[in-house]
Amino acid sequence: MSTSSVKLKLHEDWVVVILGSLIILLALAGVLLAVPAFGWKTSDELFTKVLGADNLKVISLQFLFVGIIGLIGVWLSGKSFIDFLRGFPIVYLLTIFALILAGSTQAKALNLEAVIFSLVIGLLISNIFNLPEWLRNSLSTELFVKIGLVLLGTSVIFSDILKAGSLGLIQSLVVVTSVWYFAYWVCRKLKVDDEITMMISSAVSICGVSAAIATAGAIKGDSKKLSYVISMVLITAIPMMIVMPLIAHHFNMPQEVTGAWLGGSIDTTGAVVASGTLVGEAALKISTIVKFSQNVLLGLAAFAISIYWTYTKNPAANDAEQKPTLKVIWERFPKFVLGFIGASLLFSFLIPAAITAQVKDSLKNLQGLWFALAFTSIGLETKFSDLFSANGRKPLYAFLIAQTFNVFITLAIAFLLFR
């Protein structure tokens, strides 16, 4: 093989750790981006303040910065430069439009965050138009949201992790175990396909898309079935991330309880972040920590599933390469969690408070931007028609029943542990 054909290709989680660390190091070195202004009350203020020359310059510089970071990510992960260069400007412009809409006084009065507008705009476009393949290939949802999560670590003090993390781990163990077996039982009752059953059980109980992908890898599942399960996860996460914060607000639930409920119930990490943002800073931190506690269990779950699948579906397999090893735990472990913890440790113990104060606004702005970019991408890659494909509706019914059980049992446990 010629050396010219060799591409650098790292696992996406390691790419996220590298990119998140790079952004933080640049900020500490003095590369601080100005925060664009998106708040406006009148049309005159919209055009003179938000769309004024000075603010558009800030938005353009931000585009160059995140675009370069994204290109580095494309290079490290071995993806297509051309697709990213064609698609990212579109995603960025749609996201800026969402941020402008969210900046209106009407949106703020309704507590509507930018991620909701990003998601809705993306969904409208993807479900009305047939998007070209190059645009779909350019979407980097997981990359964007995980970079945002690494940056979130800069605002989460490690003492918060120790305090909530132990409770989060207890909650995760109870929820993951009970919900997984309940989902599995429902799928078997509805006679759902074995591969989809395993993916649904893991997706509902652990961490949504990542768990479905890890399970598919552990059982070498069909890619079309995996895509179907991911569609269910993404589409059902949308109403949950909006409705659950409204329920919590209506019943005046404590932010800590709400955060634990959101983190344990909502299947996608990005949707957890978005819903936590709608509630408040404390809910965001707790929901993220609880979700990370579930993510930590992903490697162990994938290892257990691979053992089960190997010895029940292929009991005669004697090839050592087919049998699961302890390497599976490390291979399935979500490495981006290390970036989040590293950022938290850095800002908890090593960075002086004066420097933290200087960089926090710029880093928080970038954190929010990466999340908004992720939800624009989620909307663009999600089609409601995927839920009614040739796979039938039984898996959807099983998923919804299991998710309902998940919501109620997680709420009960959250009240017991975090109230």
C-alpha positions in Angstrom: 0.0 0.0 0.0 1.4 3.4 -0.9 1.9 5.8 1.9 -0.1 8.5 0.1 -3.3 6.4 0.6 -2.8 6.1 4.3 -5.2 8.2 6.4 -5.0 9.2 10.0 -8.1 7.8 11.8 -8.6 8.1 15.5 -11.7 7.0 17.5 -14.1 10.0 17.7 -14.0 10.0 21.5 -10.2 10.5 21.4 -10.6 13.2 18.8 -13.1 15.0 21.1 -10.6 14.9 24.0 -7.9 16.4 21.8 -10.1 19.1 20.4 -11.7 20.0 23.7 -8.2 20.2 25.3 -7.0 22.3 22.4 -9.8 24.8 22.9 -9.1 25.0 26.6 -5.4 25.4 26.2 -5.9 28.2 23.6 -8.2 30.0 26.0 -5.6 29.7 28.8 -3.0 31.0 26.5 -5.0 34.1 25.8 -6.9 33.2 22.6 -10.3 34.4 23.8 -13.1 34.9 21.4 -15.5 37.8 21.9 -19.0 36.7 22.8 -21.5 37.7 20.0 -24.6 39.6 21.0 -27.9 37.8 20.1 -30.4 39.5 22.5 -32.8 42.0 20.9 -36.2 43.5 21.7 -37.2 45.5 18.6 -36.5 45.1 14.9 -34.3 48.2 15.1 -32.2 46.6 17.8 -32.0 43.4 15.8 -30.5 45.2 12.7 -28.3 47.6 14.5 -27.0 45.4 17.4 -27.3 41.7 16.4 -26.8 42.2 12.6 -24.6 45.2 12.9 -21.1 45.2 11.3 -19.2 44.8 14.6 -21.3 41.9 15.8 -21.2 40.2 12.4 -17.4 40.4 12.5 -17.4 38.6 15.9 -19.8 35.9 14.5 -17.5 35.5 11.4 -14.4 35.1 13.6 -16.2 32.5 15.7 -17.1 30.7 12.4 -13.5 30.6 11.4 -12.4 29.3 14.9 -15.0 26.5 15.2 -14.5 25.7 11.5 -10.8 25.2 11.9 -11.4 23.1 15.0 -13.9 21.0 13.0 -11.4 20.5 10.2 -8.8 19.3 12.6 -11.4 16.8 13.9 -12.2 15.7 10.3 -8.4 15.2 9.7 -7.9 13.2 12.9 -10.9 11.0 12.3 -10.2 10.4 8.7 -13.5 11.8 7.3 -14.1 13.8 4.1 -12.7 17.3 4.1 -14.8 18.2 1.1 -18.1 17.2 2.7 -17.3 19.1 5.8 -16.2 22.2 3.9 -19.5 22.1 2.0 -21.8 21.2 4.8 -20.4 23.0 7.9 -21.2 26.6 6.7 -24.8 25.6 6.2 -25.1 24.1 9.7 -23.4 27.1 11.1 -25.7 29.6 9.4 -28.8 27.7 10.5 -27.4 27.6 14.0 -26.8 31.4 14.0 -30.4 31.9 12.8 -31.6 29.7 15.7 -29.5 31.8 18.2 -31.0 35.0 16.8 -34.5 33.6 17.2 -33.7 32.5 20.8 -32.3 36.0 21.5 -35.7 37.7 21.1 -37.5 38.9 24.2 -40.5 36.7 23.3 -38.4 33.6 23.2 -36.7 34.4 26.5 -40.1 35.1 28.1 -41.1 31.6 27.1 -37.8 30.1 28.3 -37.0 28.8 24.9 -33.3 28.0 24.5 -31.3 28.1 21.2 -31.0 24.4 21.1 -34.8 24.0 20.7 -34.8 26.4 17.7 -31.7 24.6 16.3 -33.5 21.3 16.5 -36.8 22.5 15.1 -35.2 24.2 12.2 -33.2 21.1 11.3 -36.3 18.9 11.6 -38.3 21.1 9.4 -35.7 21.1 6.7 -34.9 17.4 6.8 -38.6 16.3 6.8 -39.7 18.7 4.0 -36.7 18.3 1.7 -34.6 15.4 0.6 -31.1 16.4 1.7 -28.2 15.6 -0.5 -25.9 12.8 0.6 -22.9 15.0 1.0 -24.8 17.2 3.4 -25.8 14.2 5.5 -22.2 13.0 5.5 -20.9 16.3 6.7 -23.0 16.2 9.9 -21.0 15.6 13.0 -23.6 15.5 15.8 -21.7 13.3 18.2 -18.4 15.3 17.7 -20.1 18.6 18.3 -22.1 17.6 21.4 -19.1 15.8 23.0 -16.8 18.8 22.5 -19.4 20.9 24.3 -19.5 18.4 27.1 -15.7 18.5 27.5 -16.0 22.3 27.7 -18.8 21.9 30.2 -16.3 20.3 32.5 -14.5 23.7 33.0 -17.6 24.9 34.9 -18.2 21.8 37.0 -16.3 21.9 40.2 -14.9 18.5 41.1 -16.5 18.6 44.6 -19.8 18.6 42.8 -18.9 15.4 40.9 -17.9 13.7 44.1 -21.0 14.8 45.9 -23.5 13.9 43.1 -21.4 11.3 41.4 -21.8 8.7 44.1 -25.5 9.2 44.2 -25.6 9.3 40.4 -23.8 5.9 40.3 -26.2 4.4 42.8 -29.2 5.7 40.7 -27.6 4.5 37.5 -27.0 0.9 38.8 -30.6 0.6 39.9 -32.1 2.3 36.8 -29.9 0.5 34.2 -30.5 -2.9 35.7 -34.3 -2.6 36.2 -35.0 -0.8 33.0 -32.8 -3.1 30.9 -34.6 -6.2 32.1 -38.1 -4.6 31.7 -37.3 -3.5 28.2 -36.0 -6.9 27.3 -39.1 -8.5 28.8 -41.5 -6.2 26.8 -39.6 -6.8 23.5 -39.8 -10.6 24.0 -43.6 -10.3 24.8 -44.1 -8.4 21.6 -41.9 -10.8 19.6 -39.4 -8.2 18.5 -36.3 -9.3 16.6 -33.5 -10.5 18.8 -30.9 -7.9 17.6 -33.4 -5.0 17.9 -34.4 -6.3 21.4 -30.8 -6.0 22.6 -30.3 -2.6 21.1 -33.6 -1.2 22.5 -32.9 -2.6 25.9 -29.5 -0.9 26.1 -30.6 2.3 24.4 -33.5 2.9 26.9 -31.6 1.9 30.0 -28.1 3.2 29.5 -27.3 6.1 27.2 -29.3 6.1 24.0 -27.4 6.3 20.7 -24.0 5.4 22.2 -25.5 2.3 24.0 -27.2 1.2 20.8 -24.0 1.5 18.8 -22.0 -0.3 21.5 -24.5 -3.1 21.6 -24.6 -3.4 17.8 -20.8 -3.7 17.9 -20.9 -6.3 20.7 -23.4 -8.5 18.8 -22.3 -7.5 15.3 -25.8 -6.3 14.6 -27.3 -5.2 11.3 -26.7 -1.5 10.4 -30.2 -1.0 9.2 -31.7 -2.2 12.5 -29.2 0.0 14.3 -30.3 3.0 12.3 -33.9 2.2 13.1 -33.2 2.1 16.9 -31.2 5.3 16.7 -34.1 7.1 14.9 -36.5 6.0 17.8 -34.0 7.3 20.3 -33.5 10.7 18.7 -37.2 11.4 17.8 -38.6 10.4 21.2 -35.8 12.4 23.0 -37.2 15.6 21.4 -40.6 15.8 23.2 -39.0 14.5 26.4 -36.4 17.1 26.6 -39.1 19.8 26.3 -41.9 18.4 28.3 -40.0 17.0 31.3 -38.6 20.5 32.3 -42.1 21.9 32.0 -43.5 19.2 34.3 -40.7 19.8 36.8 -41.4 23.6 36.7 -45.1 23.0 37.1 -44.6 20.9 40.2 -41.8 23.1 41.6 -39.4 20.2 41.7 -35.9 20.9 43.2 -33.3 21.4 40.5 -31.2 18.5 41.9 -34.1 16.1 41.6 -35.0 17.4 38.2 -31.4 17.0 37.0 -31.2 13.5 38.3 -34.5 12.7 36.6 -33.5 14.1 33.3 -30.1 12.6 33.3 -31.5 9.1 34.1 -34.5 9.2 31.8 -33.5 11.0 28.6 -31.5 8.7 26.3 -29.2 11.1 24.4 -26.5 13.1 26.1 -27.2 16.1 24.0 -30.9 16.1 24.9 -30.0 15.8 28.6 -27.8 18.9 28.2 -30.5 20.8 26.4 -33.2 19.9 29.0 -30.9 20.6 31.9 -30.2 24.0 30.4 -33.9 24.8 30.3 -34.2 24.1 34.1 -31.1 25.9 35.4 -27.4 25.6 36.2 -27.7 23.1 39.1 -30.0 20.9 37.1 -27.6 21.0 34.1 -24.7 19.9 36.3 -26.5 17.1 38.1 -28.1 15.8 34.9 -24.7 15.7 33.1 -23.1 13.9 36.1 -25.9 11.3 36.3 -25.7 10.7 32.5 -22.0 10.3 32.8 -22.5 7.8 35.6 -24.6 5.8 33.1 -22.0 6.2 30.4 -19.4 4.7 32.6 -21.5 1.6 32.8 -21.6 1.3 29.0 -18.3 -0.6 28.8 -19.4 -3.2 31.4 -22.8 -3.5 29.8 -21.2 -4.1 26.3 -18.9 -6.7 27.8 -21.8 -8.5 29.5 -23.9 -8.4 26.3 -21.0 -9.7 24.1 -20.6 -12.7 26.5 -24.3 -13.4 26.5 -24.5 -13.1 22.7 -21.5 -15.2 22.0 -22.5 -18.1 24.3 -26.3 -18.1 23.4 -26.3 -17.3 19.7 -23.0 -19.0 18.8 -22.4 -21.6 21.6 -20.1 -23.7 19.4 -17.7 -20.8 18.7 -14.2 -21.8 19.9 -12.2 -19.2 18.0 -10.5 -16.9 20.6 -11.1 -13.9 18.4 -14.9 -14.4 18.6 -15.0 -14.7 22.4 -15.2 -11.5 24.4 -12.2 -10.3 26.5 -11.6 -7.7 29.1 -10.5 -5.4 26.3 -14.1 -4.8 25.5 -14.6 -2.8 28.6 -11.9 -0.3 27.6 -12.9 -0.3 23.9 -16.6 0.5 24.7 -15.8 3.0 27.5 -16.8 6.5 26.3 -13.4 8.2 26.3 -14.8 11.7 26.1 -15.8 11.4 29.7 -12.0 11.5 30.5 -11.9 14.9 28.8 -14.8 16.2 30.9 -13.2 14.9 34.1 -9.8 16.3 33.1 -11.3 19.8 32.5 -13.1 19.7 35.8 -9.9 18.7 37.7 -7.9 21.3 35.9 -10.3 24.2 36.8 -11.1 22.8 40.3 -7.5 22.5 41.5 -4.9 24.0 39.2 -6.3 27.1 37.5 -6.3 30.2 39.7 -9.7 31.9 40.2 -8.5 35.1 38.5 -7.7 33.2 35.3 -10.9 31.2 35.5 -12.9 34.5 35.6 -11.1 35.7 32.5 -11.8 32.7 30.4 -15.2 31.5 31.6 -17.4 33.7 29.4 -15.5 32.7 26.2 -15.5 29.0 27.0 -19.2 29.0 28.1 -20.1 30.8 24.8 -18.2 28.1 22.8 -19.8 25.4 24.9 -23.3 26.7 24.0 -22.4 27.0 20.4 -21.2 23.4 20.0 -24.4 22.2 21.7 -26.5 24.3 19.3 -24.5 23.1 16.3 -25.1 19.5 17.5 -28.9 20.0 17.7 -29.0 21.6 14.2 -27.3 18.4 13.0 -29.6 16.1 14.9 -32.6 17.8 13.3 -31.1 17.6 9.8 -30.3 13.9 10.1 -33.7 12.9 11.6 -36.7 11.9 9.6 -40.0 11.0 11.2 -40.8 8.5 8.5 -37.9 6.3 9.8 -40.1 5.2 12.6 -42.5 3.5 10.2 -40.1 1.6 8.0 -40.1 -2.0 7.0 -39.1 -3.0 10.5 -42.7 -2.5 11.6 -44.2 -0.8 14.6 -43.8 -3.4 17.3 -40.2 -2.2 18.2 -41.6 1.3 18.5 -44.3 0.2 20.8 -41.8 -1.8 22.9 -39.5 1.3 23.0 -42.3 3.6 24.2 -43.5 1.2 26.9 -40.0 0.7 28.2 -39.3 4.5 28.1 -42.5 5.2 30.0 -41.4 2.7 32.7 -37.9 4.4 32.7 -39.4 7.9 33.3 -41.4 6.8 36.3 -38.9 4.6 38.1 -36.1 7.2 37.6 -38.3 9.9 39.0 -39.0 7.8 42.1 -35.3 7.0 42.6 -34.3 10.7 42.0 -36.6 11.8 44.7 -35.2 9.2 47.1 -31.6 10.1 46.5 -31.4 13.8 45.6 -34.3 15.4 47.5 
